[in-house]
C-alpha cells in the first residue's frame, strides 16, 4: 500500500482506497462520463481518458 502523505509532508485534498475498480467506474459514469474510458494510474495520480464523438 502506498503512503497516504506525500514526501513533502503536505496532505492530499482527497485520499481514497478501493478494493474493486468497478466501484470507481460506476462513480465516474454517474457524473456523466462516457460509458467507456481508459484509466491510467501513476505515482502522480489517476488520469481518465474518454472518447468524445469518434475522435480523441
KANORKA-V486983 format. One record per residue. N is the residue number from 1. RES is the residue in one letter. SS is DSSP state (2 for helix, 1 for strand, 0 for the rest). OMEGA is omega in whole degrees, -180 to 180 (NA if undefined). Layout:
{{N:RES:SS:OMEGA} {N:RES:SS:OMEGA}}
This chain:
{{1:X:0:179} {2:X:0:177} {3:X:0:-177} {4:X:0:178} {5:X:0:177} {6:X:0:-177} {7:X:0:-178} {8:X:0:179} {9:X:0:178} {10:X:0:180} {11:X:0:176} {12:X:0:175} {13:X:0:-179} {14:X:0:174} {15:X:0:-179} {16:X:0:178} {17:X:0:-180} {18:X:0:174} {19:X:0:-175} {20:X:0:-178} {21:X:2:179} {22:X:2:178} {23:X:2:178} {24:X:2:178} {25:X:2:179} {26:X:2:179} {27:X:2:180} {28:X:2:176} {29:X:2:-179} {30:X:2:178} {31:X:0:168} {32:X:0:166} {33:X:0:175} {34:X:0:-179} {35:X:0:-178} {36:X:0:179} {37:X:1:175} {38:X:1:-178} {39:X:1:176} {40:X:1:178} {41:X:1:179} {42:X:1:177} {43:X:0:-180} {44:X:0:179} {45:X:1:-177} {46:X:1:177} {47:X:1:179} {48:X:1:178} {49:X:1:178} {50:X:1:179} {51:X:0:178} {52:X:1:-173} {53:X:0:180} {54:X:0:178} {55:X:1:-179} {56:X:0:NA}}
